[in-house]
Amino acid sequence: MTAVYHSRKKFYNGIDIYWYEFLFDDGTNMKCIDITVGYRHFLKVPTTKYYEFGGTHEDAIKVLTENGFSIVEGCEL
């Protein structure tokens, strides 16, 4: 599985905020309400295909990597 992270820095006036997108190996988007990776939760952003993480971006990358996700940098949203 792949996790794509997208910066929201421009939208939040320079604050380091990221949204995450989760893809199966075939590239299709995972359609879940919320996603739990390890013991950490990624919460669905309503009406989008993106998720927010309740911690730092560094923590999110660490959790995703430890749980076997490929990490890809996405575009600015």
LOTI-165442 format. One record per atom (N, C-alpha, C, O): atom name; residue in three letters; x, y, z. Coordinates in Angstrom, 1 decimal. Each point is the difference from the previous one (the first is absolute). Last residue first. Example, Ala and Ser with C-alpha at 12.3 -4.5 7.8 and 13.67 -1.06 7.14 Angstrom:
! residues 2
@atomo->N&residuo->SER&u->12.8&v->-2.2&w->7.1
@atomo->CA&residuo->SER&u->0.9&v->1.1&w->0.0
@atomo->C&residuo->SER&u->-0.8&v->1.1&w->0.8
@atomo->O&residuo->SER&u->0.5&v->1.1&w->0.1
@atomo->N&residuo->ALA&u->-0.2&v->-6.8&w->-0.2
@atomo->CA&residuo->ALA&u->-0.9&v->1.2&w->0.0
@atomo->C&residuo->ALA&u->0.9&v->1.2&w->0.0
@atomo->O&residuo->ALA&u->1.0&v->0.0&w->0.7
***
This chain:
! residues 77
@atomo->N&residuo->LEU&u->-1.8&v->21.1&w->-1.9
@atomo->CA&residuo->LEU&u->-1.5&v->0.1&w->-0.1
@atomo->C&residuo->LEU&u->-0.5&v->1.4&w->0.4
@atomo->O&residuo->LEU&u->-1.2&v->0.3&w->0.0
@atomo->N&residuo->GLU&u->6.0&v->-2.8&w->-2.1
@atomo->CA&residuo->GLU&u->-0.6&v->1.0&w->1.0
@atomo->C&residuo->GLU&u->-1.5&v->0.1&w->-0.3
@atomo->O&residuo->GLU&u->-0.4&v->0.1&w->-1.1
@atomo->N&residuo->CYS&u->2.8&v->-4.7&w->-0.2
@atomo->CA&residuo->CYS&u->0.0&v->1.4&w->-0.4
@atomo->C&residuo->CYS&u->-0.5&v->0.8&w->1.1
@atomo->O&residuo->CYS&u->-0.7&v->-0.5&w->1.0
@atomo->N&residuo->GLY&u->3.1&v->-4.2&w->0.1
@atomo->CA&residuo->GLY&u->-1.0&v->0.4&w->-1.0
@atomo->C&residuo->GLY&u->0.2&v->1.5&w->-0.3
@atomo->O&residuo->GLY&u->1.0&v->0.6&w->0.3
@atomo->N&residuo->GLU&u->2.3&v->-4.9&w->1.6
@atomo->CA&residuo->GLU&u->-0.4&v->1.4&w->0.2
@atomo->C&residuo->GLU&u->-0.9&v->0.4&w->-1.2
@atomo->O&residuo->GLU&u->0.2&v->-0.2&w->-1.1
@atomo->N&residuo->VAL&u->0.5&v->-4.8&w->3.4
@atomo->CA&residuo->VAL&u->0.2&v->0.8&w->-1.2
@atomo->C&residuo->VAL&u->-0.4&v->1.5&w->0.4
@atomo->O&residuo->VAL&u->-1.1&v->0.2&w->0.6
@atomo->N&residuo->ILE&u->2.2&v->-5.5&w->1.7
@atomo->CA&residuo->ILE&u->-0.3&v->1.4&w->0.2
@atomo->C&residuo->ILE&u->0.3&v->0.8&w->-1.2
@atomo->O&residuo->ILE&u->1.1&v->-0.1&w->-0.5
@atomo->N&residuo->SER&u->-2.5&v->-5.3&w->2.1
@atomo->CA&residuo->SER&u->0.9&v->0.8&w->-0.9
@atomo->C&residuo->SER&u->-0.5&v->1.5&w->0.2
@atomo->O&residuo->SER&u->-1.2&v->0.3&w->0.0
@atomo->N&residuo->PHE&u->0.2&v->-4.1&w->3.8
@atomo->CA&residuo->PHE&u->-0.5&v->0.9&w->-1.1
@atomo->C&residuo->PHE&u->1.2&v->0.5&w->-0.7
@atomo->O&residuo->PHE&u->1.0&v->0.4&w->0.5
@atomo->N&residuo->GLY&u->-0.9&v->-3.4&w->3.6
@atomo->CA&residuo->GLY&u->0.1&v->-0.5&w->-1.4
@atomo->C&residuo->GLY&u->-0.5&v->0.8&w->-1.1
@atomo->O&residuo->GLY&u->-0.1&v->-0.4&w->-1.2
@atomo->N&residuo->ASN&u->0.5&v->1.2&w->6.2
@atomo->CA&residuo->ASN&u->-1.1&v->-0.9&w->-0.4
@atomo->C&residuo->ASN&u->-0.1&v->-0.4&w->-1.5
@atomo->O&residuo->ASN&u->-1.0&v->-0.4&w->-0.5
@atomo->N&residuo->GLU&u->4.2&v->3.5&w->2.4
@atomo->CA&residuo->GLU&u->0.1&v->-1.2&w->0.9
@atomo->C&residuo->GLU&u->-1.0&v->-1.0&w->-0.3
@atomo->O&residuo->GLU&u->0.1&v->-1.2&w->0.3
@atomo->N&residuo->THR&u->-0.3&v->5.4&w->-2.6
@atomo->CA&residuo->THR&u->1.2&v->-0.8&w->-0.4
@atomo->C&residuo->THR&u->0.1&v->-1.3&w->0.8
@atomo->O&residuo->THR&u->0.3&v->-1.1&w->-0.5
@atomo->N&residuo->LEU&u->-3.6&v->4.2&w->1.7
@atomo->CA&residuo->LEU&u->-0.3&v->-0.6&w->-1.3
@atomo->C&residuo->LEU&u->1.1&v->-0.9&w->-0.4
@atomo->O&residuo->LEU&u->-0.2&v->-1.1&w->-0.5
@atomo->N&residuo->VAL&u->0.8&v->3.6&w->4.4
@atomo->CA&residuo->VAL&u->-1.0&v->-1.0&w->0.2
@atomo->C&residuo->VAL&u->-0.3&v->-0.8&w->-1.3
@atomo->O&residuo->VAL&u->-0.1&v->-1.2&w->0.0
@atomo->N&residuo->LYS&u->3.0&v->4.9&w->-0.2
@atomo->CA&residuo->LYS&u->0.6&v->-1.1&w->0.8
@atomo->C&residuo->LYS&u->-1.0&v->-1.1&w->0.2
@atomo->O&residuo->LYS&u->0.4&v->-1.2&w->-0.3
@atomo->N&residuo->ILE&u->-1.9&v->5.2&w->-1.7
@atomo->CA&residuo->ILE&u->1.0&v->-0.7&w->-0.9
@atomo->C&residuo->ILE&u->0.6&v->-1.2&w->0.7
@atomo->O&residuo->ILE&u->0.1&v->-1.1&w->-0.6
@atomo->N&residuo->ALA&u->-2.8&v->3.9&w->3.2
@atomo->CA&residuo->ALA&u->-0.8&v->-0.7&w->-1.0
@atomo->C&residuo->ALA&u->0.9&v->-0.8&w->-1.0
@atomo->O&residuo->ALA&u->-0.3&v->-1.2&w->-0.2
@atomo->N&residuo->ASP&u->2.3&v->4.0&w->3.4
@atomo->CA&residuo->ASP&u->-0.6&v->-1.2&w->0.7
@atomo->C&residuo->ASP&u->-0.8&v->-0.8&w->-1.1
@atomo->O&residuo->ASP&u->0.0&v->-1.2&w->0.1
@atomo->N&residuo->GLU&u->1.8&v->5.3&w->-1.5
@atomo->CA&residuo->GLU&u->1.1&v->-1.0&w->0.2
@atomo->C&residuo->GLU&u->-0.6&v->-1.3&w->0.7
@atomo->O&residuo->GLU&u->0.5&v->-1.1&w->-0.4
@atomo->N&residuo->HIS&u->-3.4&v->4.8&w->-0.2
@atomo->CA&residuo->HIS&u->0.3&v->-0.7&w->-1.3
@atomo->C&residuo->HIS&u->1.1&v->-1.0&w->0.2
@atomo->O&residuo->HIS&u->-0.1&v->-1.1&w->-0.6
@atomo->N&residuo->THR&u->-2.8&v->2.2&w->4.9
@atomo->CA&residuo->THR&u->0.9&v->0.7&w->-0.9
@atomo->C&residuo->THR&u->0.2&v->-0.8&w->-1.3
@atomo->O&residuo->THR&u->-0.3&v->-1.2&w->0.0
@atomo->N&residuo->GLY&u->-4.3&v->0.5&w->2.6
@atomo->CA&residuo->GLY&u->1.4&v->0.1&w->0.5
@atomo->C&residuo->GLY&u->0.8&v->0.8&w->-1.0
@atomo->O&residuo->GLY&u->-0.5&v->0.6&w->-0.9
@atomo->N&residuo->GLY&u->-4.0&v->-2.7&w->0.1
@atomo->CA&residuo->GLY&u->0.0&v->0.7&w->1.3
@atomo->C&residuo->GLY&u->1.3&v->0.1&w->0.7
@atomo->O&residuo->GLY&u->0.2&v->-0.4&w->1.2
@atomo->N&residuo->PHE&u->-1.9&v->0.2&w->-6.6
@atomo->CA&residuo->PHE&u->0.7&v->-0.8&w->1.0
@atomo->C&residuo->PHE&u->0.0&v->0.8&w->1.3
@atomo->O&residuo->PHE&u->0.3&v->1.2&w->0.0
@atomo->N&residuo->GLU&u->-3.6&v->-1.4&w->-4.8
@atomo->CA&residuo->GLU&u->0.9&v->0.8&w->0.9
@atomo->C&residuo->GLU&u->0.5&v->-0.9&w->1.1
@atomo->O&residuo->GLU&u->-0.6&v->-1.0&w->0.3
@atomo->N&residuo->TYR&u->-1.3&v->0.2&w->-5.7
@atomo->CA&residuo->TYR&u->-0.1&v->-0.3&w->1.5
@atomo->C&residuo->TYR&u->0.9&v->0.9&w->0.7
@atomo->O&residuo->TYR&u->1.1&v->0.5&w->-0.6
@atomo->N&residuo->TYR&u->-3.9&v->-0.9&w->-4.6
@atomo->CA&residuo->TYR&u->1.1&v->0.2&w->0.8
@atomo->C&residuo->TYR&u->-0.2&v->-0.3&w->1.5
@atomo->O&residuo->TYR&u->-1.2&v->0.0&w->0.4
@atomo->N&residuo->LYS&u->-1.7&v->0.3&w->-4.6
@atomo->CA&residuo->LYS&u->0.7&v->-1.3&w->0.1
@atomo->C&residuo->LYS&u->1.2&v->0.0&w->1.0
@atomo->O&residuo->LYS&u->0.8&v->-0.9&w->0.0
@atomo->N&residuo->THR&u->-5.5&v->4.1&w->0.3
@atomo->CA&residuo->THR&u->1.3&v->-0.1&w->-0.7
@atomo->C&residuo->THR&u->0.4&v->-1.5&w->0.1
@atomo->O&residuo->THR&u->-0.5&v->-0.8&w->0.6
@atomo->N&residuo->THR&u->-3.4&v->2.6&w->1.8
@atomo->CA&residuo->THR&u->-0.2&v->0.3&w->-1.5
@atomo->C&residuo->THR&u->1.3&v->0.1&w->-0.8
@atomo->O&residuo->THR&u->0.1&v->0.5&w->-1.1
@atomo->N&residuo->PRO&u->0.8&v->-0.6&w->6.3
@atomo->CA&residuo->PRO&u->-1.3&v->-0.2&w->-0.6
@atomo->C&residuo->PRO&u->0.0&v->0.6&w->-1.5
@atomo->O&residuo->PRO&u->0.6&v->1.0&w->-0.2
@atomo->N&residuo->VAL&u->3.6&v->-3.1&w->2.8
@atomo->CA&residuo->VAL&u->-0.5&v->1.4&w->-0.2
@atomo->C&residuo->VAL&u->-1.3&v->-0.1&w->-0.8
@atomo->O&residuo->VAL&u->0.1&v->-0.5&w->-1.2
@atomo->N&residuo->LYS&u->2.0&v->-3.5&w->4.5
@atomo->CA&residuo->LYS&u->-0.4&v->0.5&w->-1.3
@atomo->C&residuo->LYS&u->-0.4&v->1.4&w->0.0
@atomo->O&residuo->LYS&u->-0.7&v->0.5&w->0.9
@atomo->N&residuo->LEU&u->4.4&v->-2.8&w->2.4
@atomo->CA&residuo->LEU&u->-1.4&v->0.3&w->-0.1
@atomo->C&residuo->LEU&u->-0.4&v->0.6&w->-1.3
@atomo->O&residuo->LEU&u->0.8&v->0.9&w->-0.6
@atomo->N&residuo->PHE&u->3.1&v->-4.2&w->3.1
@atomo->CA&residuo->PHE&u->-0.1&v->1.0&w->-1.1
@atomo->C&residuo->PHE&u->-1.5&v->0.2&w->-0.2
@atomo->O&residuo->PHE&u->-0.7&v->-0.9&w->-0.3
@atomo->N&residuo->HIS&u->3.7&v->-1.4&w->4.6
@atomo->CA&residuo->HIS&u->-1.2&v->0.2&w->-0.8
@atomo->C&residuo->HIS&u->0.2&v->1.1&w->-1.0
@atomo->O&residuo->HIS&u->0.6&v->1.0&w->0.3
@atomo->N&residuo->ARG&u->2.5&v->-5.0&w->2.7
@atomo->CA&residuo->ARG&u->-0.3&v->1.4&w->-0.3
@atomo->C&residuo->ARG&u->-1.1&v->0.2&w->-1.0
@atomo->O&residuo->ARG&u->-0.2&v->-0.9&w->-0.8
@atomo->N&residuo->TYR&u->2.6&v->-3.2&w->2.5
@atomo->CA&residuo->TYR&u->-1.0&v->0.5&w->1.0
@atomo->C&residuo->TYR&u->-0.4&v->1.4&w->-0.3
@atomo->O&residuo->TYR&u->-0.7&v->0.6&w->0.8
@atomo->N&residuo->GLY&u->2.2&v->-3.4&w->-4.8
@atomo->CA&residuo->GLY&u->0.6&v->-0.3&w->1.3
@atomo->C&residuo->GLY&u->-1.1&v->0.3&w->1.1
@atomo->O&residuo->GLY&u->-1.1&v->-0.5&w->-0.1
@atomo->N&residuo->VAL&u->-0.7&v->2.5&w->-3.5
@atomo->CA&residuo->VAL&u->1.2&v->-0.6&w->-0.3
@atomo->C&residuo->VAL&u->0.8&v->-0.2&w->1.2
@atomo->O&residuo->VAL&u->0.3&v->1.0&w->0.8
@atomo->N&residuo->THR&u->-5.6&v->0.2&w->-2.6
@atomo->CA&residuo->THR&u->0.9&v->-0.2&w->1.2
@atomo->C&residuo->THR&u->1.2&v->-0.8&w->-0.5
@atomo->O&residuo->THR&u->-0.1&v->-1.0&w->-0.7
@atomo->N&residuo->ILE&u->-4.1&v->4.3&w->-1.5
@atomo->CA&residuo->ILE&u->1.0&v->-1.1&w->-0.2
@atomo->C&residuo->ILE&u->0.9&v->0.0&w->1.2
@atomo->O&residuo->ILE&u->0.5&v->1.0&w->0.5
@atomo->N&residuo->ASP&u->-5.9&v->0.7&w->-2.1
@atomo->CA&residuo->ASP&u->1.3&v->0.3&w->0.7
@atomo->C&residuo->ASP&u->0.9&v->-1.1&w->-0.3
@atomo->O&residuo->ASP&u->-0.4&v->-1.2&w->-0.2
@atomo->N&residuo->ILE&u->-3.3&v->1.2&w->-2.5
@atomo->CA&residuo->ILE&u->-0.3&v->1.1&w->0.8
@atomo->C&residuo->ILE&u->1.2&v->0.5&w->0.7
@atomo->O&residuo->ILE&u->0.3&v->1.2&w->-0.1
@atomo->N&residuo->CYS&u->0.4&v->-3.6&w->-4.6
@atomo->CA&residuo->CYS&u->-0.4&v->-0.3&w->1.4
@atomo->C&residuo->CYS&u->-0.4&v->1.2&w->0.7
@atomo->O&residuo->CYS&u->0.3&v->1.2&w->-0.4
@atomo->N&residuo->LYS&u->1.7&v->-3.0&w->-4.4
@atomo->CA&residuo->LYS&u->-1.2&v->0.8&w->0.3
@atomo->C&residuo->LYS&u->-0.5&v->-0.5&w->1.4
@atomo->O&residuo->LYS&u->-0.8&v->-0.9&w->0.1
@atomo->N&residuo->MET&u->5.5&v->1.0&w->-3.4
@atomo->CA&residuo->MET&u->-0.7&v->-0.7&w->1.1
@atomo->C&residuo->MET&u->-1.2&v->0.9&w->0.4
@atomo->O&residuo->MET&u->0.2&v->1.2&w->0.3
@atomo->N&residuo->ASN&u->2.0&v->-1.1&w->-5.4
@atomo->CA&residuo->ASN&u->-0.1&v->0.6&w->1.3
@atomo->C&residuo->ASN&u->-0.8&v->-0.8&w->1.1
@atomo->O&residuo->ASN&u->-1.0&v->-0.6&w->-0.4
@atomo->N&residuo->THR&u->4.0&v->-1.3&w->-3.9
@atomo->CA&residuo->THR&u->-1.3&v->0.5&w->0.3
@atomo->C&residuo->THR&u->0.0&v->0.6&w->1.4
@atomo->O&residuo->THR&u->0.7&v->-0.5&w->0.9
@atomo->N&residuo->GLY&u->3.1&v->-1.6&w->-3.1
@atomo->CA&residuo->GLY&u->-0.1&v->1.4&w->-0.2
@atomo->C&residuo->GLY&u->-1.4&v->0.5&w->0.3
@atomo->O&residuo->GLY&u->-0.2&v->1.2&w->0.0
@atomo->N&residuo->ASP&u->2.2&v->-5.7&w->0.6
@atomo->CA&residuo->ASP&u->-0.4&v->0.2&w->-1.4
@atomo->C&residuo->ASP&u->-0.2&v->1.5&w->-0.3
@atomo->O&residuo->ASP&u->-0.4&v->0.3&w->-1.1
@atomo->N&residuo->ASP&u->1.5&v->-1.8&w->5.5
@atomo->CA&residuo->ASP&u->1.2&v->-0.3&w->-0.9
@atomo->C&residuo->ASP&u->-0.4&v->0.3&w->-1.5
@atomo->O&residuo->ASP&u->0.9&v->0.3&w->-0.8
@atomo->N&residuo->PHE&u->-3.7&v->2.4&w->4.4
@atomo->CA&residuo->PHE&u->0.3&v->-1.4&w->-0.1
@atomo->C&residuo->PHE&u->1.2&v->-0.2&w->-1.0
@atomo->O&residuo->PHE&u->0.3&v->1.0&w->-0.7
@atomo->N&residuo->LEU&u->-1.1&v->3.7&w->3.5
@atomo->CA&residuo->LEU&u->-0.2&v->-0.8&w->-1.3
@atomo->C&residuo->LEU&u->0.3&v->-1.4&w->0.2
@atomo->O&residuo->LEU&u->1.0&v->-0.4&w->0.7
@atomo->N&residuo->PHE&u->-2.0&v->5.4&w->2.1
@atomo->CA&residuo->PHE&u->0.4&v->-1.4&w->0.1
@atomo->C&residuo->PHE&u->-0.5&v->-0.7&w->-1.2
@atomo->O&residuo->PHE&u->-1.1&v->0.0&w->-0.4
@atomo->N&residuo->GLU&u->2.4&v->5.3&w->2.4
@atomo->CA&residuo->GLU&u->-0.9&v->-0.8&w->-0.9
@atomo->C&residuo->GLU&u->0.5&v->-1.4&w->0.0
@atomo->O&residuo->GLU&u->1.3&v->-0.2&w->0.0
@atomo->N&residuo->TYR&u->-0.9&v->5.1&w->3.2
@atomo->CA&residuo->TYR&u->0.5&v->-1.3&w->-0.5
@atomo->C&residuo->TYR&u->-1.0&v->-0.7&w->-0.8
@atomo->O&residuo->TYR&u->-1.2&v->0.1&w->0.2
@atomo->N&residuo->TRP&u->2.8&v->5.2&w->1.7
@atomo->CA&residuo->TRP&u->-1.1&v->-0.9&w->-0.2
@atomo->C&residuo->TRP&u->0.6&v->-1.3&w->-0.6
@atomo->O&residuo->TRP&u->1.0&v->0.1&w->-0.8
@atomo->N&residuo->TYR&u->1.3&v->4.2&w->3.9
@atomo->CA&residuo->TYR&u->0.0&v->-1.0&w->-1.1
@atomo->C&residuo->TYR&u->-1.3&v->-0.8&w->0.0
@atomo->O&residuo->TYR&u->-0.6&v->-0.3&w->1.1
@atomo->N&residuo->ILE&u->3.2&v->5.2&w->0.9
@atomo->CA&residuo->ILE&u->-1.1&v->-0.9&w->0.1
@atomo->C&residuo->ILE&u->0.0&v->-1.0&w->-1.2
@atomo->O&residuo->ILE&u->0.3&v->0.5&w->-1.1
@atomo->N&residuo->ASP&u->2.7&v->3.7&w->3.4
@atomo->CA&residuo->ASP&u->0.2&v->-1.4&w->-0.6
@atomo->C&residuo->ASP&u->-1.1&v->-0.9&w->0.3
@atomo->O&residuo->ASP&u->0.0&v->-0.7&w->1.0
@atomo->N&residuo->ILE&u->-0.2&v->6.2&w->-1.7
@atomo->CA&residuo->ILE&u->0.1&v->-1.0&w->1.1
@atomo->C&residuo->ILE&u->0.1&v->-1.4&w->-0.7
@atomo->O&residuo->ILE&u->-0.7&v->-0.3&w->-1.0
@atomo->N&residuo->GLY&u->0.2&v->4.5&w->-1.4
@atomo->CA&residuo->GLY&u->1.4&v->-0.4&w->0.4
@atomo->C&residuo->GLY&u->0.1&v->-1.0&w->1.1
@atomo->O&residuo->GLY&u->1.1&v->-0.4&w->0.3
@atomo->N&residuo->ASN&u->-5.5&v->2.1&w->-2.1
@atomo->CA&residuo->ASN&u->0.9&v->1.1&w->0.2
@atomo->C&residuo->ASN&u->1.4&v->-0.4&w->0.6
@atomo->O&residuo->ASN&u->0.4&v->0.6&w->1.0
@atomo->N&residuo->TYR&u->-4.1&v->-3.6&w->-2.5
@atomo->CA&residuo->TYR&u->0.1&v->0.4&w->1.4
@atomo->C&residuo->TYR&u->1.0&v->1.0&w->0.3
@atomo->O&residuo->TYR&u->0.6&v->0.1&w->1.1
@atomo->N&residuo->PHE&u->-1.2&v->-1.6&w->-5.6
@atomo->CA&residuo->PHE&u->-1.3&v->0.2&w->0.5
@atomo->C&residuo->PHE&u->-0.1&v->0.5&w->1.4
@atomo->O&residuo->PHE&u->-0.8&v->0.8&w->0.4
@atomo->N&residuo->LYS&u->5.0&v->-2.1&w->-2.3
@atomo->CA&residuo->LYS&u->-0.5&v->1.2&w->-0.6
@atomo->C&residuo->LYS&u->-1.4&v->0.4&w->0.5
@atomo->O&residuo->LYS&u->-0.3&v->1.1&w->0.3
@atomo->N&residuo->LYS&u->2.2&v->-5.3&w->1.1
@atomo->CA&residuo->LYS&u->0.7&v->1.1&w->0.6
@atomo->C&residuo->LYS&u->-0.5&v->1.4&w->-0.6
@atomo->O&residuo->LYS&u->-0.2&v->0.9&w->0.8
@atomo->N&residuo->ARG&u->-0.9&v->-5.9&w->-1.3
@atomo->CA&residuo->ARG&u->-1.0&v->1.0&w->0.1
@atomo->C&residuo->ARG&u->0.5&v->1.4&w->0.5
@atomo->O&residuo->ARG&u->-0.7&v->0.8&w->0.4
@atomo->N&residuo->SER&u->2.7&v->-5.8&w->-2.8
@atomo->CA&residuo->SER&u->0.1&v->1.1&w->0.8
@atomo->C&residuo->SER&u->-1.2&v->0.9&w->-0.1
@atomo->O&residuo->SER&u->-0.5&v->0.2&w->-1.1
@atomo->N&residuo->HIS&u->0.9&v->-5.6&w->0.4
@atomo->CA&residuo->HIS&u->-0.2&v->1.2&w->-0.7
@atomo->C&residuo->HIS&u->0.1&v->1.2&w->1.0
@atomo->O&residuo->HIS&u->-0.7&v->0.0&w->1.0
@atomo->N&residuo->TYR&u->1.9&v->-5.7&w->-1.6
@atomo->CA&residuo->TYR&u->-0.2&v->1.1&w->0.8
@atomo->C&residuo->TYR&u->0.0&v->1.3&w->-0.8
@atomo->O&residuo->TYR&u->0.8&v->0.1&w->-0.9
@atomo->N&residuo->VAL&u->-1.7&v->-5.7&w->0.3
@atomo->CA&residuo->VAL&u->0.4&v->1.2&w->-0.6
@atomo->C&residuo->VAL&u->-0.3&v->1.1&w->0.9
@atomo->O&residuo->VAL&u->-1.1&v->0.2&w->0.5
@atomo->N&residuo->ALA&u->1.7&v->-5.8&w->-0.2
@atomo->CA&residuo->ALA&u->-0.5&v->1.2&w->0.6
@atomo->C&residuo->ALA&u->0.6&v->1.2&w->-0.7
@atomo->O&residuo->ALA&u->1.2&v->0.1&w->0.0
@atomo->N&residuo->THR&u->-2.1&v->-5.7&w->-1.2
@atomo->CA&residuo->THR&u->0.8&v->1.3&w->-0.1
@atomo->C&residuo->THR&u->-0.8&v->1.1&w->0.7
@atomo->O&residuo->THR&u->-1.2&v->0.1&w->0.0
@atomo->N&residuo->MET&u->1.7&v->-6.0&w->-0.1
@atomo->CA&residuo->MET&u->-0.8&v->1.2&w->0.0
@atomo->C&residuo->MET&u->0.9&v->1.2&w->0.0
@atomo->O&residuo->MET&u->1.1&v->0.0&w->0.4
***
